[in-house]
Amino acid sequence: SNPLWSVFDKVILLLNDLRSKKYISSWQLDKMMLKRETVQLAYLYFIPKPHKAGTPLRPIVTPMNMPTTGISKFLDKLIQPIFDKHARSTTIIDGVDLIHRLEAYTTNGHLISKTYLCTFDITDLYAMLPQEESLDILIEFLLQYDYQKVQNIPIDIIRKLALIVIKENVFVYEKKFYRQVIGGAMGSAFTLTLANIFMWKWE
């Protein structure tokens, strides 16, 4: 049967509980709560990856009005700036940033004829993220940089919010209902940030 409303009820229950215990403020609750009449079940579709050999398909879950969309967007805005601040020295944002980094590398005398440049790719990173381990690494990351709270939200509550986003990813594909049990939804705002933090651990 359609899992949409059971997930929606879990989200409402969690958010109202956190608000009643004053772990989140009323404005934070408003940011994370979706209206019942706008909630929709996500659906799965695929787009080709033409830059890869054999042109494999990338699975995308439409996140527009899933019950967890509000929480996902809120967490992304909460955590991404922290990641950007602390991982900036090891993160290349785009091609222009790469050029600037190489220029600085050259100016500092590090780019020589024996320098090797290499890249690597992780196949289906978002879809293969270990869910519990990713959340543990999220907390480790925040503690590493002395965050006990972010915007007055304790980090154990941030973990609870992240848990419902990653565990309650339900969608429809070819008229069948699915729940994602490994990884996070590619298309969900918080999945990219969580994947980046997961990779921070292994750099």
Phi and psi restraints in degrees (value plus and minus 20) as a CYANA .aco file:
   2 ASN   PHI     -82.4   -42.4
   2 ASN   PSI      98.5   138.5
   3 PRO   PHI    -103.8   -63.8
   3 PRO   PSI     -19.6    20.4
   4 LEU   PHI     -73.2   -33.2
   4 LEU   PSI     -71.4   -31.4
   5 TRP   PHI     -95.1   -55.1
   5 TRP   PSI     -49.0    -9.0
   6 SER   PHI     -87.6   -47.6
   6 SER   PSI     -58.1   -18.1
   7 VAL   PHI     -87.6   -47.6
   7 VAL   PSI     -64.1   -24.1
   8 PHE   PHI     -77.6   -37.6
   8 PHE   PSI     -63.8   -23.8
   9 ASP   PHI     -83.9   -43.9
   9 ASP   PSI     -57.9   -17.9
  10 LYS   PHI     -83.0   -43.0
  10 LYS   PSI     -61.6   -21.6
  11 VAL   PHI     -83.3   -43.3
  11 VAL   PSI     -67.9   -27.9
  12 ILE   PHI     -80.4   -40.4
  12 ILE   PSI     -65.3   -25.3
  13 LEU   PHI     -80.3   -40.3
  13 LEU   PSI     -67.0   -27.0
  14 LEU   PHI     -82.3   -42.3
  14 LEU   PSI     -70.5   -30.5
  15 LEU   PHI     -83.7   -43.7
  15 LEU   PSI     -62.6   -22.6
  16 ASN   PHI     -85.3   -45.3
  16 ASN   PSI     -57.3   -17.3
  17 ASP   PHI     -84.5   -44.5
  17 ASP   PSI     -65.3   -25.3
  18 LEU   PHI     -83.9   -43.9
  18 LEU   PSI     -57.3   -17.3
  19 ARG   PHI     -89.3   -49.3
  19 ARG   PSI     -63.3   -23.3
  20 SER   PHI     -84.4   -44.4
  20 SER   PSI     -49.4    -9.4
  21 LYS   PHI    -111.2   -71.2
  21 LYS   PSI     -15.1    24.9
  22 LYS   PHI      43.6    83.6
  22 LYS   PSI       7.1    47.1
  23 TYR   PHI     -97.9   -57.9
  23 TYR   PSI     -47.2    -7.2
  24 ILE   PHI    -148.0  -108.0
  24 ILE   PSI     133.8   173.8
  25 SER   PHI    -106.6   -66.6
  25 SER   PSI     151.1   191.1
  26 SER   PHI     -86.0   -46.0
  26 SER   PSI     -56.4   -16.4
  27 TRP   PHI     -90.0   -50.0
  27 TRP   PSI     -53.9   -13.9
  28 GLN   PHI     -87.7   -47.7
  28 GLN   PSI     -59.6   -19.6
  29 LEU   PHI     -79.0   -39.0
  29 LEU   PSI     -66.1   -26.1
  30 ASP   PHI     -80.3   -40.3
  30 ASP   PSI     -57.5   -17.5
  31 LYS   PHI     -86.7   -46.7
  31 LYS   PSI     -53.0   -13.0
  32 MET   PHI    -113.0   -73.0
  32 MET   PSI     -39.9     0.1
  33 MET   PHI    -108.2   -68.2
  33 MET   PSI     107.3   147.3
  34 LEU   PHI    -116.4   -76.4
  34 LEU   PSI     131.2   171.2
  35 LYS   PHI     -97.5   -57.5
  35 LYS   PSI     121.7   161.7
  36 ARG   PHI     -75.3   -35.3
  36 ARG   PSI     -59.0   -19.0
  37 GLU   PHI     -93.3   -53.3
  37 GLU   PSI     -33.4     6.6
  38 THR   PHI    -122.5   -82.5
  38 THR   PSI     -30.1     9.9
  39 VAL   PHI     -90.0   -50.0
  39 VAL   PSI     117.8   157.8
  40 GLN   PHI    -158.0  -118.0
  40 GLN   PSI     133.2   173.2
  41 LEU   PHI     -96.7   -56.7
  41 LEU   PSI     114.7   154.7
  42 ALA   PHI     -91.0   -51.0
  42 ALA   PSI     139.5   179.5
  43 TYR   PHI    -151.2  -111.2
  43 TYR   PSI     134.8   174.8
  44 LEU   PHI    -118.4   -78.4
  44 LEU   PSI     115.6   155.6
  45 TYR   PHI    -163.3  -123.3
  45 TYR   PSI     152.2   192.2
  46 PHE   PHI    -149.1  -109.1
  46 PHE   PSI     123.2   163.2
  47 ILE   PHI    -146.1  -106.1
  47 ILE   PSI     125.5   165.5
  48 PRO   PHI     -93.1   -53.1
  48 PRO   PSI     131.4   171.4
  49 LYS   PHI    -128.0   -88.0
  49 LYS   PSI      66.7   106.7
  50 PRO   PHI     -86.4   -46.4
  50 PRO   PSI     -39.6     0.4
  51 HIS   PHI    -101.8   -61.8
  51 HIS   PSI     -23.5    16.5
  52 LYS   PHI    -125.2   -85.2
  52 LYS   PSI     129.3   169.3
  53 ALA   PHI     -81.0   -41.0
  53 ALA   PSI     112.4   152.4
  54 GLY   PHI      60.2   100.2
  54 GLY   PSI     -19.9    20.1
  55 THR   PHI      26.1    66.1
  55 THR   PSI      45.9    85.9
  56 PRO   PHI     -88.5   -48.5
  56 PRO   PSI     148.0   188.0
  57 LEU   PHI    -120.4   -80.4
  57 LEU   PSI     122.9   162.9
  58 ARG   PHI    -122.2   -82.2
  58 ARG   PSI     101.6   141.6
  59 PRO   PHI     -98.6   -58.6
  59 PRO   PSI     111.2   151.2
  60 ILE   PHI    -144.1  -104.1
  60 ILE   PSI     111.8   151.8
  61 VAL   PHI    -124.3   -84.3
  61 VAL   PSI     101.6   141.6
  62 THR   PHI     -87.3   -47.3
  62 THR   PSI     100.1   140.1
  63 PRO   PHI    -121.1   -81.1
  63 PRO   PSI     -12.6    27.4
  64 MET   PHI     -72.0   -32.0
  64 MET   PSI     -69.8   -29.8
  65 ASN   PHI    -154.0  -114.0
  65 ASN   PSI      16.5    56.5
  66 MET   PHI     -86.1   -46.1
  66 MET   PSI     135.6   175.6
  67 PRO   PHI     -76.2   -36.2
  67 PRO   PSI     -49.5    -9.5
  68 THR   PHI    -113.7   -73.7
  68 THR   PSI     -18.6    21.4
  69 THR   PHI     -79.2   -39.2
  69 THR   PSI     -63.4   -23.4
  70 GLY   PHI     -81.6   -41.6
  70 GLY   PSI     -62.6   -22.6
  71 ILE   PHI     -86.2   -46.2
  71 ILE   PSI     -62.9   -22.9
  72 SER   PHI     -79.6   -39.6
  72 SER   PSI     -66.7   -26.7
  73 LYS   PHI     -85.1   -45.1
  73 LYS   PSI     -60.8   -20.8
  74 PHE   PHI     -82.3   -42.3
  74 PHE   PSI     -67.9   -27.9
  75 LEU   PHI     -82.5   -42.5
  75 LEU   PSI     -58.6   -18.6
  76 ASP   PHI     -81.8   -41.8
  76 ASP   PSI     -65.5   -25.5
  77 LYS   PHI     -88.4   -48.4
  77 LYS   PSI     -46.5    -6.5
  78 LEU   PHI     -97.7   -57.7
  78 LEU   PSI     -64.8   -24.8
  79 ILE   PHI    -116.4   -76.4
  79 ILE   PSI     -54.8   -14.8
  80 GLN   PHI     -76.8   -36.8
  80 GLN   PSI     -64.0   -24.0
  81 PRO   PHI     -80.8   -40.8
  81 PRO   PSI     -52.4   -12.4
  82 ILE   PHI     -88.0   -48.0
  82 ILE   PSI     -64.9   -24.9
  83 PHE   PHI     -80.9   -40.9
  83 PHE   PSI     -67.7   -27.7
  84 ASP   PHI     -77.9   -37.9
  84 ASP   PSI     -60.0   -20.0
  85 LYS   PHI     -85.5   -45.5
  85 LYS   PSI     -65.8   -25.8
  86 HIS   PHI    -111.5   -71.5
  86 HIS   PSI     -37.3     2.7
  87 ALA   PHI    -128.9   -88.9
  87 ALA   PSI     -12.2    27.8
  88 ARG   PHI     -77.2   -37.2
  88 ARG   PSI     -59.1   -19.1
  89 SER   PHI     -87.5   -47.5
  89 SER   PSI     -41.1    -1.1
  90 THR   PHI    -134.4   -94.4
  90 THR   PSI      -8.7    31.3
  91 THR   PHI    -136.4   -96.4
  91 THR   PSI     108.3   148.3
  92 ILE   PHI    -123.8   -83.8
  92 ILE   PSI     101.1   141.1
  93 ILE   PHI    -100.0   -60.0
  93 ILE   PSI     -64.4   -24.4
  94 ASP   PHI    -179.2  -139.2
  94 ASP   PSI    -194.0  -154.0
  95 GLY   PHI     -81.9   -41.9
  95 GLY   PSI     -59.8   -19.8
  96 VAL   PHI     -83.6   -43.6
  96 VAL   PSI     -63.6   -23.6
  97 ASP   PHI     -81.5   -41.5
  97 ASP   PSI     -60.3   -20.3
  98 LEU   PHI     -80.5   -40.5
  98 LEU   PSI     -64.5   -24.5
  99 ILE   PHI     -80.8   -40.8
  99 ILE   PSI     -65.1   -25.1
 100 HIS   PHI     -81.7   -41.7
 100 HIS   PSI     -60.5   -20.5
 101 ARG   PHI     -84.5   -44.5
 101 ARG   PSI     -62.0   -22.0
 102 LEU   PHI     -86.6   -46.6
 102 LEU   PSI     -57.8   -17.8
 103 GLU   PHI     -81.7   -41.7
 103 GLU   PSI     -65.2   -25.2
 104 ALA   PHI     -84.8   -44.8
 104 ALA   PSI     -59.5   -19.5
 105 TYR   PHI     -81.1   -41.1
 105 TYR   PSI     -62.0   -22.0
 106 THR   PHI     -87.4   -47.4
 106 THR   PSI     -66.8   -26.8
 107 THR   PHI     -77.9   -37.9
 107 THR   PSI     -56.5   -16.5
 108 ASN   PHI    -102.0   -62.0
 108 ASN   PSI     -17.4    22.6
 109 GLY   PHI      58.6    98.6
 109 GLY   PSI      -3.9    36.1
 110 HIS   PHI    -108.3   -68.3
 110 HIS   PSI     -43.1    -3.1
 111 LEU   PHI    -109.4   -69.4
 111 LEU   PSI      84.7   124.7
 112 ILE   PHI    -144.6  -104.6
 112 ILE   PSI     155.7   195.7
 113 SER   PHI     -83.4   -43.4
 113 SER   PSI     -42.2    -2.2
 114 LYS   PHI    -114.3   -74.3
 114 LYS   PSI     -15.4    24.6
 115 THR   PHI     -93.7   -53.7
 115 THR   PSI     112.2   152.2
 116 TYR   PHI    -123.9   -83.9
 116 TYR   PSI     113.7   153.7
 117 LEU   PHI    -131.7   -91.7
 117 LEU   PSI     111.9   151.9
 118 CYS   PHI    -159.9  -119.9
 118 CYS   PSI     136.0   176.0
 119 THR   PHI    -147.6  -107.6
 119 THR   PSI     138.6   178.6
 120 PHE   PHI    -161.9  -121.9
 120 PHE   PSI     139.6   179.6
 121 ASP   PHI    -150.2  -110.2
 121 ASP   PSI     120.9   160.9
 122 ILE   PHI    -124.4   -84.4
 122 ILE   PSI     100.4   140.4
 123 THR   PHI     -89.6   -49.6
 123 THR   PSI     103.8   143.8
 124 ASP   PHI      33.2    73.2
 124 ASP   PSI      28.9    68.9
 125 LEU   PHI     -74.4   -34.4
 125 LEU   PSI     -70.6   -30.6
 126 TYR   PHI     -81.0   -41.0
 126 TYR   PSI     -62.9   -22.9
 127 ALA   PHI     -94.4   -54.4
 127 ALA   PSI     -37.0     3.0
 128 MET   PHI    -128.3   -88.3
 128 MET   PSI     -17.6    22.4
 129 LEU   PHI     -77.3   -37.3
 129 LEU   PSI     106.1   146.1
 130 PRO   PHI     -90.9   -50.9
 130 PRO   PSI     100.9   140.9
 131 GLN   PHI     -83.1   -43.1
 131 GLN   PSI     -75.7   -35.7
 132 GLU   PHI     -85.0   -45.0
 132 GLU   PSI     -62.5   -22.5
 133 GLU   PHI     -83.1   -43.1
 133 GLU   PSI     -58.7   -18.7
 134 SER   PHI     -81.2   -41.2
 134 SER   PSI     -60.6   -20.6
 135 LEU   PHI     -90.4   -50.4
 135 LEU   PSI     -56.1   -16.1
 136 ASP   PHI     -82.4   -42.4
 136 ASP   PSI     -61.5   -21.5
 137 ILE   PHI     -88.4   -48.4
 137 ILE   PSI     -55.6   -15.6
 138 LEU   PHI     -76.8   -36.8
 138 LEU   PSI     -67.7   -27.7
 139 ILE   PHI     -86.0   -46.0
 139 ILE   PSI     -61.7   -21.7
 140 GLU   PHI     -78.8   -38.8
 140 GLU   PSI     -63.1   -23.1
 141 PHE   PHI     -79.8   -39.8
 141 PHE   PSI     -68.1   -28.1
 142 LEU   PHI     -83.9   -43.9
 142 LEU   PSI     -61.7   -21.7
 143 LEU   PHI     -87.1   -47.1
 143 LEU   PSI     -56.5   -16.5
 144 GLN   PHI     -75.8   -35.8
 144 GLN   PSI     -54.9   -14.9
 145 TYR   PHI    -126.4   -86.4
 145 TYR   PSI       5.7    45.7
 146 ASP   PHI      42.2    82.2
 146 ASP   PSI      15.8    55.8
 147 TYR   PHI    -118.7   -78.7
 147 TYR   PSI      88.9   128.9
 148 GLN   PHI    -110.0   -70.0
 148 GLN   PSI     -48.8    -8.8
 149 LYS   PHI    -158.8  -118.8
 149 LYS   PSI     134.3   174.3
 150 VAL   PHI    -150.5  -110.5
 150 VAL   PSI     102.1   142.1
 151 GLN   PHI      29.5    69.5
 151 GLN   PSI      24.2    64.2
 152 ASN   PHI      46.8    86.8
 152 ASN   PSI     -10.3    29.7
 153 ILE   PHI    -117.4   -77.4
 153 ILE   PSI      99.3   139.3
 154 PRO   PHI     -79.4   -39.4
 154 PRO   PSI     128.3   168.3
 155 ILE   PHI     -87.3   -47.3
 155 ILE   PSI     -45.7    -5.7
 156 ASP   PHI     -88.9   -48.9
 156 ASP   PSI     -48.5    -8.5
 157 ILE   PHI     -95.0   -55.0
 157 ILE   PSI     -57.3   -17.3
 158 ILE   PHI     -78.7   -38.7
 158 ILE   PSI     -60.7   -20.7
 159 ARG   PHI     -83.4   -43.4
 159 ARG   PSI     -61.4   -21.4
 160 LYS   PHI     -81.5   -41.5
 160 LYS   PSI     -62.0   -22.0
 161 LEU   PHI     -85.3   -45.3
 161 LEU   PSI     -63.7   -23.7
 162 ALA   PHI     -84.6   -44.6
 162 ALA   PSI     -55.4   -15.4
 163 LEU   PHI     -81.7   -41.7
 163 LEU   PSI     -64.1   -24.1
 164 ILE   PHI     -88.9   -48.9
 164 ILE   PSI     -52.2   -12.2
 165 VAL   PHI     -84.9   -44.9
 165 VAL   PSI     -65.1   -25.1
 166 ILE   PHI    -103.3   -63.3
 166 ILE   PSI     -50.1   -10.1
 167 LYS   PHI    -107.0   -67.0
 167 LYS   PSI     -46.4    -6.4
 168 GLU   PHI    -124.6   -84.6
 168 GLU   PSI      21.3    61.3
 169 ASN   PHI    -110.1   -70.1
 169 ASN   PSI      78.9   118.9
 170 VAL   PHI    -135.0   -95.0
 170 VAL   PSI     127.4   167.4
 171 PHE   PHI    -176.7  -136.7
 171 PHE   PSI     150.0   190.0
 172 VAL   PHI    -135.0   -95.0
 172 VAL   PSI     122.3   162.3
 173 TYR   PHI    -167.0  -127.0
 173 TYR   PSI     103.2   143.2
 174 GLU   PHI      29.3    69.3
 174 GLU   PSI      28.4    68.4
 175 LYS   PHI      45.6    85.6
 175 LYS   PSI      -0.6    39.4
 176 LYS   PHI    -141.8  -101.8
 176 LYS   PSI     128.6   168.6
 177 PHE   PHI    -115.8   -75.8
 177 PHE   PSI     120.6   160.6
 178 TYR   PHI    -155.9  -115.9
 178 TYR   PSI     133.6   173.6
 179 ARG   PHI    -143.9  -103.9
 179 ARG   PSI     109.7   149.7
 180 GLN   PHI     -99.5   -59.5
 180 GLN   PSI     102.3   142.3
 181 VAL   PHI    -127.8   -87.8
 181 VAL   PSI     -32.4     7.6
 182 ILE   PHI    -147.9  -107.9
 182 ILE   PSI     117.5   157.5
 183 GLY   PHI      58.9    98.9
 183 GLY   PSI    -191.6  -151.6
 184 GLY   PHI    -147.7  -107.7
 184 GLY   PSI     143.7   183.7
 185 ALA   PHI     -92.5   -52.5
 185 ALA   PSI     102.8   142.8
 186 MET   PHI     -94.4   -54.4
 186 MET   PSI      97.9   137.9
 187 GLY   PHI     104.1   144.1
 187 GLY   PSI     -41.7    -1.7
 188 SER   PHI    -102.5   -62.5
 188 SER   PSI     113.2   153.2
 189 ALA   PHI     -75.2   -35.2
 189 ALA   PSI     -61.8   -21.8
 190 PHE   PHI     -99.2   -59.2
 190 PHE   PSI     -38.1     1.9
 191 THR   PHI     -80.9   -40.9
 191 THR   PSI     -62.4   -22.4
 192 LEU   PHI     -81.2   -41.2
 192 LEU   PSI     -67.4   -27.4
 193 THR   PHI     -82.4   -42.4
 193 THR   PSI     -63.2   -23.2
 194 LEU   PHI     -83.7   -43.7
 194 LEU   PSI     -60.7   -20.7
 195 ALA   PHI     -84.0   -44.0
 195 ALA   PSI     -61.1   -21.1
 196 ASN   PHI     -82.5   -42.5
 196 ASN   PSI     -61.2   -21.2
 197 ILE   PHI     -88.5   -48.5
 197 ILE   PSI     -57.1   -17.1
 198 PHE   PHI     -79.3   -39.3
 198 PHE   PSI     -63.3   -23.3
 199 MET   PHI     -90.8   -50.8
 199 MET   PSI     -50.8   -10.8
 200 TRP   PHI     -74.0   -34.0
 200 TRP   PSI     -60.1   -20.1
 201 LYS   PHI     -81.5   -41.5
 201 LYS   PSI     -54.5   -14.5
 202 TRP   PHI    -121.6   -81.6
 202 TRP   PSI     -15.4    24.6
